[in-house]
């Protein structure tokens, strides 16, 4: 590792805590606090909602001050403090508010980390540098799931199955990450030099792993709320094709969040699985998406981004309701069935992530590609907020089969929207390399 990349390890450490906390929070809420699946959906929705304005606030402050390091310290120290306070939770309201506070702190690092990653790097190397950074954070996330599995197994005899005690090492990991930031990051200060960065996208995707909170993690462009309102009214510079694709994006992530947010509680309540097994199974999903990301990109080059995305979403639409049938399967077959299921979801996430970014780039006007990607990231958050809220309460009121069917219905609506977009607008299902523009967004200088 080069000296200029050693600070990546601080983010790896922080992402270990974040990855483990991603499942700890819903499992702790259900096990220790008696939270309903509806309340857990509300917790995910409120956290993502809190992250949206703060991601803009931190990003603009960083631009104005020309500093990145203080915001990363704020993120890691604030997240660690919130995790410590969560261990004292005695009710769902307290946990929901602390989770929102943690996300508000966390996005302080998301708004500046990508800028810091490319500081002092030649433009032609920006994408490989960010891709390398993403590998470190992805490895941290999967390692956090592994930590949760081992901890849950070893500490199962403690009160609440050891879940309350797990908050302490996770808070310590965030503190360690903050110390590493102090020691390893040497920023120059002054104005942000990478003003053209919002026009860059990483071909392998800005989210290697399908994480179960979106705020988002890496901001490529700070989308203004006014622009989102203009988008839904059809008043934008992106054109009809991209506007309609954005509507499909919201439906896609409503479906994904409506399914995945209640899923760990389904495993625990309906299938009777212990926490260690749930953590281990999630590693299959996250690890698969990481391993097949490059292969998904190559498949998109051969078959075309639209075909690959349509196939990935069609598979998810079909298998989401089938998850509810796991409760009817013999106990000996459940874990093999879930492993197979997560191999499918991990692979289809990689396909969806790679193609969505490329499609957004190709449908956007060349001079507004950075803004287009920023709006795409913001709409992920919109879909996640709505879907997690809807999915949680449908599961609570009508059961998991209804919840997973609603998730599938959202994805079906997205598929119909994508099909109509192709037929009405004449969007070709051409392979990526044959489409006039590269899958990589080239640097531009959009107005902020």
Residue pairs with C-beta under 8 A, 6 or more apart in sequence:
1 8
1 9
4 120
5 132
6 184
7 116
7 180
7 181
7 184
7 185
8 132
8 133
8 136
9 136
9 180
9 184
10 72
10 76
10 177
10 178
10 180
10 181
10 184
10 185
11 109
11 113
11 133
11 136
11 137
11 140
11 177
12 136
12 137
12 139
12 140
12 143
13 140
13 173
13 174
13 176
13 177
13 180
14 75
14 76
14 79
14 109
14 140
14 173
14 174
14 177
15 136
15 137
15 138
15 139
15 140
15 141
15 143
15 144
16 140
16 141
16 143
16 144
16 147
16 173
17 79
17 80
17 83
17 144
17 170
17 171
17 173
17 174
17 177
18 79
18 106
18 140
18 141
18 144
19 140
19 141
19 142
19 143
19 144
19 145
19 147
19 148
19 286
20 144
20 145
20 147
20 148
20 151
20 166
20 170
20 279
21 83
21 102
21 144
21 170
22 141
22 144
22 145
22 211
22 212
22 213
23 145
23 148
23 212
23 264
23 275
23 278
23 279
23 282
24 148
24 163
24 166
24 167
24 170
25 40
25 43
25 86
25 95
25 99
26 40
26 43
26 44
26 261
26 264
26 265
27 163
27 264
27 265
27 268
27 275
27 278
28 86
28 89
28 95
28 160
28 163
28 164
28 167
29 35
29 39
29 40
29 43
29 92
29 95
30 37
30 40
30 265
30 268
30 269
31 160
31 161
31 163
31 268
31 275
32 89
32 160
32 163
32 164
33 89
33 90
33 91
33 92
33 95
34 92
35 43
35 92
35 95
36 396
37 262
37 265
37 266
37 269
37 392
37 395
37 396
37 403
38 392
38 393
38 395
38 396
38 397
39 92
39 96
39 392
39 396
40 261
40 262
40 265
40 392
41 261
41 262
41 388
41 389
41 390
41 391
41 392
41 393
41 395
41 396
42 96
42 389
42 392
42 393
43 92
43 95
43 96
43 99
44 212
44 213
44 257
44 261
44 384
44 388
44 389
44 392
45 384
45 385
45 386
45 388
45 389
45 392
46 96
46 99
46 100
47 96
47 99
47 100
47 102
47 103
47 213
47 215
48 103
48 213
48 214
48 215
48 381
48 384
48 385
48 388
49 100
49 385
50 100
50 101
50 103
50 104
51 103
51 104
51 106
51 107
51 214
51 215
51 216
51 381
52 215
52 378
52 381
53 225
54 103
54 104
54 105
54 107
54 108
55 107
55 110
55 111
55 215
55 216
55 219
55 222
56 111
56 222
56 223
56 224
56 225
58 71
58 74
58 107
58 108
58 111
58 112
59 111
59 112
59 219
59 222
60 222
61 71
62 68
62 71
62 111
62 112
62 115
62 192
63 192
63 448
66 189
66 190
66 191
66 192
67 187
67 189
68 112
68 113
68 115
68 116
68 119
68 185
68 187
69 116
69 181
69 185
69 187
71 108
71 109
71 111
71 112
72 108
72 109
72 112
72 113
72 116
72 181
72 185
73 178
73 181
73 182
74 105
74 108
74 109
75 105
75 106
75 107
75 108
75 109
75 110
76 109
76 174
76 175
76 177
76 178
76 181
77 105
77 174
77 175
77 178
78 101
78 102
78 104
78 105
78 106
78 108
79 102
79 105
79 106
79 174
80 170
80 171
80 172
80 173
80 174
80 175
80 177
80 178
81 171
82 98
82 99
82 101
82 102
82 105
83 102
83 167
83 170
83 171
83 174
84 167
84 168
84 171
85 98
86 95
86 98
86 99
86 102
86 167
87 164
87 165
87 167
87 168
87 171
88 94
89 95
89 98
103 213
103 215
106 215
107 215
107 216
107 219
110 215
110 216
110 217
110 218
110 219
111 219
111 222
113 133
113 218
114 130
114 133
114 197
114 218
114 219
114 220
115 192
115 194
115 197
116 185
116 187
117 129
117 130
117 133
118 126
118 129
118 130
118 194
118 197
119 187
119 188
119 193
119 194
120 188
121 129
123 196
123 443
126 194
126 197
126 200
126 443
127 200
127 201
127 202
127 203
127 440
130 200
130 202
130 218
131 202
131 203
131 204
134 202
134 204
134 205
134 206
134 208
134 218
135 208
135 290
137 208
137 217
138 208
138 209
138 286
138 290
139 290
141 209
141 211
141 286
142 209
142 283
142 286
142 287
142 290
145 279
145 280
145 282
145 283
145 286
146 279
146 280
146 283
147 169
148 166
148 275
148 276
148 279
149 276
149 277
149 279
149 280
149 283
150 276
151 162
151 166
151 169
152 161
152 162
152 163
152 166
152 274
152 275
152 276
152 279
153 276
154 162
155 161
155 162
155 165
155 166
156 162
156 274
156 275
156 276
158 164
158 165
161 274
161 275
162 275
163 275
195 445
196 443
196 444
196 445
197 220
197 370
197 443
198 220
198 221
198 370
198 371
198 373
198 374
198 444
198 446
198 448
199 369
199 370
199 441
199 442
199 443
199 444
199 445
199 446
200 220
200 370
200 440
200 441
200 442
200 443
201 220
201 357
201 360
201 361
201 369
201 373
201 440
201 441
202 357
203 297
203 354
203 357
203 358
203 439
203 440
204 293
204 294
204 297
204 354
205 293
205 350
205 353
205 354
205 357
206 216
206 217
206 218
206 220
206 353
206 357
206 377
207 216
207 217
207 218
207 353
208 289
208 290
208 293
208 350
208 353
209 286
209 289
209 290
209 349
210 256
210 260
210 285
210 286
210 289
210 345
210 346
210 349
210 353
211 217
212 260
212 261
213 384
214 253
214 257
214 380
214 381
214 384
215 381
216 377
216 378
216 380
216 381
218 377
219 374
219 377
220 370
220 373
220 374
220 377
221 370
221 371
221 373
221 374
221 375
221 377
221 446
221 448
222 374
222 448
223 371
223 374
223 375
223 377
223 378
227 236
227 371
227 375
228 375
228 378
228 379
228 382
230 236
231 238
231 243
231 246
231 375
234 243
236 243
237 365
237 368
237 371
238 246
238 363
238 364
238 365
238 368
238 371
238 372
238 375
239 363
239 364
239 365
240 425
241 363
241 421
241 425
241 427
242 360
242 363
242 364
242 372
244 417
244 420
244 421
244 425
245 359
245 360
245 363
245 418
245 421
246 375
246 376
246 379
247 417
248 414
248 417
248 418
248 421
249 356
249 376
249 379
249 380
249 383
249 414
250 379
250 382
250 383
250 386
251 383
251 410
251 411
251 413
251 414
251 417
252 313
252 352
252 356
252 383
252 410
252 411
252 414
253 379
253 380
253 382
253 383
253 384
253 387
254 383
254 384
254 386
254 387
254 390
254 410
255 316
255 317
255 320
255 387
255 407
255 408
255 409
255 410
255 411
255 414
256 316
256 383
256 384
256 387
256 407
256 411
257 383
257 384
257 386
257 387
257 388
257 391
258 387
258 388
258 390
258 391
258 394
258 403
258 406
258 407
258 410
259 320
259 323
259 391
259 403
259 404
259 407
259 408
261 387
261 388
261 391
261 392
262 391
262 392
262 395
262 400
262 403
263 323
264 278
264 282
265 395
266 323
266 324
266 395
266 400
267 273
267 277
267 278
267 281
267 338
268 275
268 278
270 326
270 327
270 400
271 326
271 327
271 334
273 281
273 334
277 335
281 335
281 338
281 339
281 342
282 342
284 338
284 339
284 342
284 343
284 346
285 342
285 345
285 346
285 349
286 346
287 346
288 342
288 343
288 345
288 346
288 347
288 350
289 346
289 347
289 349
289 350
289 353
290 350
292 346
292 347
292 350
293 350
293 353
293 354
295 350
296 308
296 347
296 350
296 351
296 353
296 354
296 355
297 354
297 439
299 308
299 351
300 308
300 351
300 354
300 355
300 358
300 431
300 432
300 439
301 431
301 432
301 433
301 439
302 431
303 431
304 428
304 429
304 430
304 431
304 432
304 434
304 435
305 354
305 355
305 358
305 359
305 362
305 432
305 435
305 439
306 355
306 359
306 418
306 422
306 427
306 428
306 429
307 429
308 351
308 354
308 355
309 351
309 352
309 355
309 356
309 359
309 418
310 415
310 418
310 419
311 351
312 347
312 348
312 349
312 351
312 352
312 355
313 348
313 352
313 411
313 414
313 415
313 418
314 415
315 344
315 348
316 344
316 345
316 348
316 408
316 411
317 408
317 411
317 412
317 415
318 408
319 341
319 344
319 345
320 404
320 405
320 407
320 408
320 411
321 401
321 404
321 405
321 408
322 341
323 341
323 400
323 404
324 399
324 400
324 401
324 404
324 405
326 334
326 337
326 338
326 341
327 400
329 337
356 376
357 373
357 376
357 439
358 432
358 439
360 372
360 373
360 376
361 369
361 372
361 373
361 437
361 439
361 440
361 441
362 435
362 436
362 437
362 439
363 372
363 427
364 371
364 372
364 373
365 372
366 437
366 444
367 444
367 446
368 444
368 446
369 441
369 442
369 444
369 446
370 441
370 444
370 445
370 446
371 446
373 441
387 407
387 410
390 406
391 403
391 406
391 407
394 402
394 403
394 406
395 402
395 403
421 427
422 428
422 429
428 435
432 439
